[in-house]
Amino acid sequence: MTLRLVRRRLPISWTDLLEAYQWYVAYDDSTHPCLDVDSGRVTCPAVQGLPDAAASQGRLSPMPLKGPLDAFEQRRRFAESVCERELREALLATLSGTRPFKRFDEALLDTPVEATRWREEERVADLQTLDCWLGTLGIEPDPPPDLTRTVLAFPRRRDL
């Protein structure tokens, strides 16, 4: 006999989830981003007038937040995947020293294809993390996450 977990469909704003996951730094429990498992909205206990997520009696589920070590590791893996040796070495060098995330983004400014590839890889990995988290809550997101990657195609030069 196979047990099948029934997942409850819930409307999800992937943009809101992704922004909270990638950018929020929790300083106290009352402002920690949470998913309202009744509505699918991203909120926090303070907005709901609660002292913390535990006081919501299961209605608010605290979201996972992307930590700096996870963000750093994503950048390192991406940098190691770059084919062009000079850019790969430059990206890896940005990860040592001060302000590595800012310097990493600046190193990609002159290579829009690689910059786009980086953002897409980061977005897809983060969406997959959030989709797995929703699965642990027994939630089937509606709509499902868009895990397709943008492909840049440059027009052919006609003067060649």
N, C-alpha and C positions, 0 to 999 in steps of 0.2 A: 504494500500500500504506500503510495506517494502522498506526502503532505504538500499542499500547495498554499502558499501564503497569499491571501487575498489583499491586494493593495487598493487603498481608497484613492479615487481620482480627486485631485485638488488643483484649482487654477493657480498657476505660478507665474510670477513676473521674473524671468531669468535675469533681466537687467538689474532689478533691485537686489536679487540674491547675490549676483556676481559682484556688484559694487560693495555690498556689505562684507562679503567674504574677502575681497581683495584689499579694501581700503580702510576698514574700521579697526581701530586699536581699542580694545576694551580696557577701561580704567576702573570701572566699577560695575557690579552686577545689575544695577538699575538701568544702565544704558547699553548693556550688551545686546547686539542685534538678535532678535528671535523671530522664528516663523510662527505666525498664528495658524495653528493646524486646523482651525475652523474656516478661516477665510483665505488662507494662502498668502496673506500680506506679510511683509517684513515690518516689524515694529520693535519696541523694546518695553520692558516693564514700566519705565518712567512715563512713557506715553500712555500706558494703560492705567496709570495711577497706582502701580504696585511697587513694593520695595525691591523685589527681585523676581526672577523667572520662576522660582519655586513657589511663590505665592499665587501664581496663575492657575494652580491645580491642573497642570498638564496641558492647558490650552496654548501656552507659549513654549516652544522648543528652542533652547539656545542654539544659535548657529555656530558651526565651526568657523574659525577665522584663520586666514592664511598668515602664518607667522613669517618673520623675516628670514629664518633659516630655510623654510620651504621656498620662499621667493628667491633666495640666493642660490639654492640648489637648482631650481628651474633655469636660472640664467646660466649657471655653470654648464649644465647639460646642453643647453642650446648652443653656447659658445663652442663647446667641443664638437658640435655637429656641423659647424660652418666649414664648407669646403675650401674657401679661399684662405690660405695660410696666414697672410698678413692680417686680415680681419679677425680670424680666429684668435690669433695671438693678442691682438689689440683688445678684443672683448675679454679674454681671460685676464689680461693685465688690469682692466678696469675693476675687476672683482677683488683686487688686493688694494688696500689703502682706504682713504676716506671717501665717503659718498659713492659707494660702488654702484647703486642703482641709477643715480643721476648720470654718472660717468658712462655706464653701460648704454643708456638711452642716447647719450650724446655721440657715442662711438658708432651708433647705427644711423645717425642722421644722413650720412652721405650714401647710404645703401638702402633705398626704399624697399627693394625686394626682400632683403634680409630683415628689415625692420617690420615689414608686414608679416613675414613668416614667423618672427618672434612673437608678435602680438597674437597671431592666430594660434600658435602652439600653446601659449600661456592661457588663452581663452578656453580652448578645448580641454586642456588638462584641468582647469579650474571648474568648468561645467561638469566634467566627469566626476570630480570629487563631490560636488554638490548633489549630483544625481544619485550617487551611491549613498550619501547621507540621507537624502529623502527616502531611499529604499529602506534604510534601517528604521525609519519612522513608519514604514508601511504605507508610504504615499506614492502614488503614480502621478507624476506631474503632467499637467495639461496646460500648454502643449509640452511635448518632450523637448529636451534641450536640442538646440541646433548645433550638431557636432561637425558640420561641414566646414571646410577650410576655404578661405578666399584664395583663388589662384590669379596671380597677376599675369596678364598677357600684354605684351607690348606690340604695337602695330609694326608690321614689317616696313622697313625702309624701301621706298620705291626707287630711290636713286642708285641702288646697288646693282 
